[in-house]
C-alpha cells in the first residue's frame, strides 16, 4: 500500500494537470521554469557541499556528502526531456544519490535542445566522463547515473564508449529512463491516465526538437538504447514506477539487456509516478528508493575491493 504522502502528491498533481489545461503544447521556456521552480520544493536529506568546476569545457559541479568512501565517484546526468533541467534543478536528487552511495558526484550542465540538438548532450556527457578519467580516476570507481532523459543519456554513453573501445564505468543507475524514443510500449496506453507527470504529446515534440536537423531517427540505436546492441555493458540498476507511461519500455529494455548478457537489477515500484525519487524528502517511497541505490553501490564496490 502506498503512503499517505504519495496519495497527497497524486491529488496535487491531478489538480495541477487540470489547471494547466492539458493542451499538449510544448513551451520549452515554461518547462524550464517549472523544473527550476519545482526543485526549490525539495532539499537533500543530508548536508552536502558544492564546488563549481569545468569538466573538459562542460559546466559542472562536484557534490561532496559529509561521509564519503574512498574510490567512489558518480557522474550524474539530469533529466528534463533533453530540453530542460540544470545543475540547480537536480542538485538535490544528485546530492541524495551521492549521500546514499557515500560517493562524490559530478553533476553536469550538458547542452540542451532546441538550441543544441542531438548529439550535443551526449557529446558533453562523454567529455565529462573522459575528464574524470583524465583526473586519474579509474573507470572501475565510477558509476554513471541519470534520471529520465539523463537515464537515456547514461545508456547512450555506455554504448558509445563500448563502440569506441573506451574503458567502461563500473555500473549504471537509471531512474525512470526513456529507453525507446518511439514510445511504443503498451503502458503509453494503459498508464496514460495514471501517469500525472508525462504527456505523450509533449514528449513526442521534445524528441522532435531533440533530433531536429540530424539524420538520426527515434529508432536509431545511438538515440534509443532499446534498439542498440547492449552486449558487454556493465551492471545496471533500473528503477521505474508502476504508474509510469515508460513502464513497458523500461521492462522491455531490461529484458533485452539480460538477453544480451548484462546483469540488470530492475525495480518496479508499485503506485509510483515518474521520478518519484526526486521527492525523497517528502515521500517514504522516495527515501527507500534512494536507499536501494545506496545498497546497490555498496554491493558493487564491495565486490571490487
Secondary structure, DSSP 4 states (H G I P E B T S, - for coil): ---HHHHHHHHHHHHHHHHH-------HHHHHHHHHHHHTT---SS-EEEEEEEETTEEEEEEEESS--TT-EEEEE--STTTS--HHHHHHHHHHHHHHHT-EEEEE----TTTT-TTHHHHHHHHHHHHHHHTT--GGGEEEEEETHHHHHHHHHHHHHHHTTPPPPSEEEEES----TT--STHHHHTTTT-SS--HHHHHHHHHHHTTTSS--TT-TTT-GGGS--TTPPEEEEEEETT-TTHHHHHHHHHHHHHTT--EEEEEETTPPTTGGGGTTT-HHHHHHHHHHHHHHHHHHHHT-
